[in-house]
Amino acid sequence: MKNCYINGIGNVSIQSVDFDLFESEIIEIQRLNTAQQPSYKELIAPAMSRRMAKGVKMGIYAANKALFNAKMVDPQAVIVGTGLGCIEDSEKFLDAIIENDEQFLTPTAFIQSTHNTVAAQIALHLQCKAYNFTYVNGANSFESSLFDAFMQLKHFNKENILIGGVDEIAPYTFSMYEMIGKVKQSGEEVNFKNPQTKGIALGEGATFFSLSNHKTNKSYAEVLDVILFNAFKDDEATEITTFLSKNNLSIVDLDVVFFGVNADALQQEFYNRMNTVFNKIPQAYYQHISGSYDTASAFGLKVAAEIIQKQKLPNAIQYNEIKPTKIEKVLMINQFNNTDFSFVLLSKC
């Protein structure tokens, strides 16, 4: 059976454009966190850039960085996960309907508001006519794209695949989130280790990966297994043990466990239970760097792959007090609103 290696990573996040997990200062998280936009003029013509949604531009930039990082020229598939797609263009088009009394509407915002716009624009930019797919599956959107790529590399004739997760913030959507209590209210503390209030610290970004069944001397990590589901069939510890046993591992074999904690007091109960299950294992977290959004787990995979490659766990992402002696097997655990669960198992190459 073929393997699945992470050979390249590209990212646009709420941190600085040249952010380095091991050296850069981390920008303090707020309840609303917008991405730091890089210069797009080297990749996208200004006339096109003005009409492109923010998510599309972030996606093209991150995808190109991942390809360049892996020295991959022609991916055999482009697979993207997104929770809300180009939601800002959706808002623009709906505003135009109201303002123009449903008449004389320009179609640009509507055309670019569809969820598959990012994957399509990346393919157009690369002149890639291969398999092109977008997954819209809530907080499992990125994991769905990762699982698709994982299966194609393992069982089909694909050798190089570009995947990513993209989501953007839009003003009206944020106000709706605020109204229903999905995001932190003004003045509320954002605490990822011991949250006292409900709601997330909303973020946005694009993270892409060049995956291949060929290992290089610059490969970050190997993806051993991926599973996503909506609810636990048995108790959580049993399901985790079963997942690991399928890969000939047990909990004690793990070197680091990554949690997708998101500063929501209601959702923190799940991670408190996970903390008990893995109380003797070094733990890490990442959404205090990326902010929380549907495909934030893509940023988490980036961080996990980087610590495996560097064999270092920075203090800034350490969730408990246990230090790893080595970083060879890493398990990522994510969820949102006690559903959309996922496990991603990584290994040192």
C-alpha positions as CSV (number, residue, x, y, z in Angstrom):
1,M,0.0,0.0,0.0
2,K,1.3,3.5,-0.9
3,N,2.0,6.2,1.7
4,C,0.8,9.8,2.1
5,Y,3.5,12.4,2.7
6,I,3.2,16.1,3.4
7,N,5.9,17.6,1.1
8,G,4.8,21.3,1.0
9,I,2.9,23.8,3.1
10,G,1.5,27.3,2.2
11,N,-0.5,29.5,4.6
12,V,-2.2,32.8,5.0
13,S,-3.4,33.5,8.5
14,I,-4.2,36.1,11.1
15,Q,-0.5,36.1,12.0
16,S,2.2,38.0,10.0
17,V,2.8,37.1,6.4
18,D,6.2,35.6,7.2
19,F,5.1,34.0,10.4
20,D,7.4,31.3,11.8
21,L,6.0,29.1,14.6
22,F,9.5,28.7,16.1
23,E,10.7,32.3,15.9
24,S,7.9,34.8,15.3
25,E,6.0,36.7,18.0
26,I,2.4,35.5,18.2
27,I,-0.2,38.2,17.7
28,E,-2.7,38.2,20.6
29,I,-6.0,36.8,19.7
30,Q,-9.2,38.9,19.8
31,R,-12.9,38.0,19.4
32,L,-12.6,39.0,15.7
33,N,-9.4,38.2,13.8
34,T,-8.8,39.1,10.2
35,A,-6.1,37.5,8.1
36,Q,-2.9,39.5,7.3
37,Q,-3.0,39.8,3.5
38,P,0.2,39.3,1.5
39,S,1.1,41.0,-1.7
40,Y,-0.8,39.3,-4.5
41,K,0.6,41.3,-7.5
42,E,3.3,38.7,-8.3
43,L,0.6,36.0,-8.7
44,I,-2.6,37.8,-9.8
45,A,-3.0,40.7,-12.2
46,P,-4.4,43.8,-10.4
47,A,-7.5,44.0,-12.6
48,M,-8.4,40.4,-11.7
49,S,-7.4,40.8,-8.1
50,R,-9.8,43.7,-7.6
51,R,-12.7,41.5,-8.5
52,M,-11.6,38.4,-6.6
53,A,-13.0,37.4,-3.2
54,K,-10.6,37.5,-0.3
55,G,-10.8,33.7,0.1
56,V,-9.9,33.1,-3.5
57,K,-6.8,35.3,-3.3
58,M,-5.7,33.7,0.0
59,G,-6.3,30.3,-1.5
60,I,-4.3,31.0,-4.7
61,Y,-1.4,32.4,-2.6
62,A,-1.3,29.5,-0.1
63,A,-1.7,26.9,-2.9
64,N,1.3,28.4,-4.8
65,K,3.4,28.5,-1.7
66,A,2.6,24.8,-1.0
67,L,3.5,23.8,-4.5
68,F,6.7,25.9,-4.5
69,N,7.7,24.5,-1.1
70,A,7.3,20.9,-2.4
71,K,8.7,21.7,-5.9
72,M,5.4,20.2,-7.3
73,V,4.6,21.6,-10.8
74,D,1.5,19.8,-11.9
75,P,-0.8,18.4,-9.2
76,Q,-3.0,15.5,-10.3
77,A,-5.9,16.8,-8.2
78,V,-7.0,20.0,-6.5
79,I,-9.2,19.4,-3.5
80,V,-10.5,22.2,-1.2
81,G,-12.5,22.2,2.0
82,T,-14.5,25.2,3.1
83,G,-17.2,25.9,5.6
84,L,-18.8,29.0,4.1
85,G,-17.0,29.5,0.8
86,C,-16.8,33.1,-0.5
87,I,-19.4,34.4,2.0
88,E,-18.3,38.0,1.5
89,D,-19.4,37.9,-2.2
90,S,-22.6,36.3,-1.2
91,E,-23.3,39.2,1.1
92,K,-22.4,41.7,-1.6
93,F,-24.8,40.1,-4.0
94,L,-27.7,40.0,-1.5
95,D,-27.0,43.7,-0.6
96,A,-27.2,44.5,-4.3
97,I,-30.5,42.8,-4.7
98,I,-32.0,45.0,-2.0
99,E,-30.3,48.2,-3.0
100,N,-31.3,47.8,-6.7
101,D,-34.8,46.5,-6.1
102,E,-33.9,43.2,-7.8
103,Q,-33.0,44.9,-11.0
104,F,-29.9,45.6,-13.1
105,L,-27.7,43.3,-11.1
106,T,-24.1,42.6,-12.2
107,P,-23.4,38.8,-11.9
108,T,-19.8,39.0,-10.8
109,A,-20.4,38.7,-7.0
110,F,-22.9,35.9,-7.5
111,I,-20.6,33.9,-9.8
112,Q,-17.7,34.2,-7.4
113,S,-19.8,33.4,-4.3
114,T,-20.1,29.7,-4.9
115,H,-18.2,27.4,-2.6
116,N,-16.1,25.8,-5.4
117,T,-14.8,29.1,-6.6
118,V,-11.5,28.7,-4.8
119,A,-10.6,25.3,-6.2
120,A,-11.7,26.4,-9.7
121,Q,-9.6,29.6,-9.6
122,I,-6.6,27.7,-8.4
123,A,-7.0,25.2,-11.3
124,L,-7.4,28.1,-13.7
125,H,-4.3,29.8,-12.3
126,L,-2.3,26.5,-12.6
127,Q,-3.9,25.5,-15.9
128,C,-4.7,22.2,-14.2
129,K,-7.4,20.2,-15.9
130,A,-7.2,17.3,-13.4
131,Y,-9.7,16.2,-10.7
132,N,-11.2,19.3,-9.0
133,F,-13.4,18.9,-5.9
134,T,-14.7,21.1,-3.1
135,Y,-16.0,19.7,0.2
136,V,-18.5,21.7,2.3
137,N,-19.1,19.7,5.5
138,G,-19.1,22.1,8.4
139,A,-16.1,21.8,10.7
140,N,-15.1,18.6,8.9
141,S,-14.8,20.3,5.5
142,F,-11.0,20.2,5.5
143,E,-10.8,16.7,6.9
144,S,-13.1,15.6,4.1
145,S,-10.7,16.9,1.5
146,L,-7.8,15.3,3.4
147,F,-9.6,11.9,3.5
148,D,-10.3,12.1,-0.2
149,A,-6.7,12.8,-1.0
150,F,-5.5,10.2,1.4
151,M,-7.6,7.5,-0.3
152,Q,-6.6,8.6,-3.8
153,L,-2.9,8.4,-2.9
154,K,-3.3,5.1,-1.1
155,H,-5.5,3.2,-3.5
156,F,-5.7,4.9,-6.8
157,N,-3.1,6.1,-9.4
158,K,-2.6,9.6,-8.0
159,E,1.0,10.6,-7.0
160,N,0.7,14.3,-6.3
161,I,-2.3,16.1,-4.9
162,L,-2.9,19.7,-3.7
163,I,-5.4,20.1,-0.9
164,G,-6.4,23.0,1.4
165,G,-8.8,24.6,3.7
166,V,-10.1,28.2,3.2
167,D,-12.6,30.3,5.1
168,E,-13.1,34.1,5.3
169,I,-14.9,36.5,7.6
170,A,-17.8,38.7,6.3
171,P,-19.4,41.6,8.3
172,Y,-23.0,40.5,8.2
173,T,-22.2,36.9,9.0
174,F,-20.1,38.0,12.0
175,S,-23.1,40.1,13.2
176,M,-25.3,37.0,12.9
177,Y,-22.8,34.9,14.8
178,E,-22.7,37.6,17.5
179,M,-26.5,37.6,17.8
180,I,-26.8,33.9,18.3
181,G,-23.8,33.7,20.7
182,K,-21.5,31.7,18.4
183,V,-18.7,34.3,18.9
184,K,-17.4,36.1,22.0
185,Q,-19.4,39.2,23.0
186,S,-17.6,42.5,23.2
187,G,-15.5,42.8,26.4
188,E,-15.5,39.0,27.1
189,E,-12.2,37.4,27.9
190,V,-10.7,35.0,25.3
191,N,-9.2,32.2,27.3
192,F,-8.2,28.9,25.5
193,K,-7.1,26.9,28.5
194,N,-9.8,27.8,31.0
195,P,-12.7,29.5,29.1
196,Q,-15.5,31.0,31.3
197,T,-17.9,32.2,28.5
198,K,-19.4,30.6,25.5
199,G,-18.5,31.6,21.9
200,I,-15.4,31.3,19.8
201,A,-12.7,33.9,18.8
202,L,-13.5,34.0,15.0
203,G,-10.7,33.9,12.6
204,E,-10.0,33.3,8.9
205,G,-7.3,31.9,6.6
206,A,-6.1,29.5,4.0
207,T,-3.8,26.6,4.5
208,F,-2.7,24.3,1.6
209,F,-0.6,21.1,1.4
210,S,1.2,19.3,-1.3
211,L,0.7,15.6,-0.7
212,S,2.5,12.9,-2.4
213,N,3.1,9.1,-2.1
214,H,6.8,9.9,-2.6
215,K,8.9,10.9,0.3
216,T,11.6,13.6,-0.1
217,N,14.4,14.8,2.1
218,K,12.3,17.8,2.9
219,S,9.0,15.9,3.7
220,Y,7.3,17.3,6.9
221,A,5.4,14.2,8.0
222,E,3.4,11.2,6.9
223,V,-0.3,11.0,7.3
224,L,-1.1,7.5,8.7
225,D,-4.8,7.7,9.0
226,V,-7.8,10.0,8.9
227,I,-11.3,9.5,10.3
228,L,-14.3,11.9,10.6
229,F,-17.7,11.3,12.1
230,N,-20.7,13.1,13.7
231,A,-21.0,11.3,17.0
232,F,-19.2,8.7,19.1
233,K,-20.8,5.2,18.9
234,D,-19.1,4.0,22.1
235,D,-17.4,6.0,24.8
236,E,-14.7,8.4,23.7
237,A,-11.7,6.5,25.2
238,T,-12.8,3.2,23.5
239,E,-13.2,4.8,20.1
240,I,-9.8,6.4,20.3
241,T,-8.2,3.2,21.4
242,T,-9.9,1.3,18.5
243,F,-8.7,4.0,16.0
244,L,-5.1,3.7,17.3
245,S,-5.2,-0.1,17.4
246,K,-6.1,-0.2,13.7
247,N,-2.7,1.5,13.2
248,N,-0.9,-0.9,15.6
249,L,-0.6,1.8,18.2
250,S,-1.9,2.5,21.7
251,I,-2.2,5.7,23.7
252,V,1.2,5.3,25.3
253,D,2.8,5.2,21.8
254,L,1.7,8.8,21.1
255,D,4.3,11.6,21.6
256,V,2.0,14.6,21.3
257,V,-1.8,15.0,21.1
258,F,-3.2,18.2,19.4
259,F,-6.5,19.5,20.6
260,G,-8.7,22.0,18.6
261,V,-9.7,23.9,21.7
262,N,-11.6,27.1,20.7
263,A,-12.2,29.1,23.9
264,D,-15.8,28.2,24.1
265,A,-16.8,27.1,27.6
266,L,-19.5,24.8,26.5
267,Q,-17.3,23.0,24.0
268,Q,-14.4,22.9,26.5
269,E,-16.1,20.0,28.4
270,F,-15.1,17.6,25.5
271,Y,-11.5,18.6,25.7
272,N,-11.5,18.3,29.5
273,R,-12.5,14.7,29.0
274,M,-9.8,14.3,26.4
275,N,-7.3,15.8,28.9
276,T,-8.2,13.0,31.3
277,V,-7.8,10.3,28.6
278,F,-4.3,11.7,27.6
279,N,-3.2,12.9,31.0
280,K,0.2,11.3,30.7
281,I,0.8,12.5,27.1
282,P,2.3,15.9,26.0
283,Q,-0.6,18.0,24.7
284,A,-0.7,20.9,22.3
285,Y,-3.2,23.4,20.8
286,Y,-3.3,25.9,17.9
287,Q,-6.5,28.0,17.6
288,H,-5.0,30.6,19.9
289,I,-2.7,31.3,16.9
290,S,-5.1,30.9,14.0
291,G,-8.5,31.9,15.5
292,S,-11.5,29.6,15.1
293,Y,-13.2,28.9,11.8
294,D,-14.6,25.9,10.0
295,T,-11.3,24.9,8.4
296,A,-9.0,26.0,11.2
297,S,-7.9,22.3,11.5
298,A,-5.9,22.8,8.3
299,F,-3.8,25.3,10.3
300,G,-3.6,22.7,13.0
301,L,-2.2,20.1,10.6
302,K,0.4,22.7,9.4
303,V,1.5,23.2,13.0
304,A,1.6,19.5,13.8
305,A,3.6,18.7,10.6
306,E,6.1,21.5,11.4
307,I,6.8,20.3,15.0
308,I,7.3,16.7,13.6
309,Q,9.8,18.0,11.0
310,K,11.6,20.3,13.5
311,Q,11.3,17.8,16.4
312,K,10.5,20.7,18.7
313,L,7.3,21.6,20.7
314,P,7.4,25.4,21.3
315,N,6.2,26.6,24.7
316,A,3.6,28.8,22.9
317,I,1.6,25.8,21.8
318,Q,2.0,23.5,24.8
319,Y,-1.3,22.7,26.4
320,N,-0.1,20.8,29.5
321,E,3.1,20.7,31.4
322,I,4.5,17.5,29.9
323,K,7.4,17.8,27.5
324,P,8.0,15.3,24.8
325,T,11.3,13.4,24.6
326,K,10.7,12.8,20.9
327,I,8.0,13.7,18.3
328,E,7.3,10.7,16.1
329,K,3.6,9.9,16.5
330,V,1.1,12.8,16.7
331,L,-2.7,12.5,17.0
332,M,-5.0,15.5,16.1
333,I,-8.4,15.6,17.7
334,N,-11.0,18.2,16.5
335,Q,-14.7,18.9,16.9
336,F,-17.2,21.7,16.8
337,N,-20.3,22.0,18.9
338,N,-19.9,18.4,20.1
339,T,-20.2,17.1,16.5
340,D,-18.0,17.1,13.4
341,F,-15.4,15.0,15.2
342,S,-12.1,14.0,13.4
343,F,-8.9,12.2,14.2
344,V,-5.8,12.7,12.1
345,L,-2.8,10.5,12.9
346,L,0.7,11.7,11.8
347,S,4.1,10.1,11.9
348,K,7.7,11.2,11.4
349,C,8.9,10.2,8.0
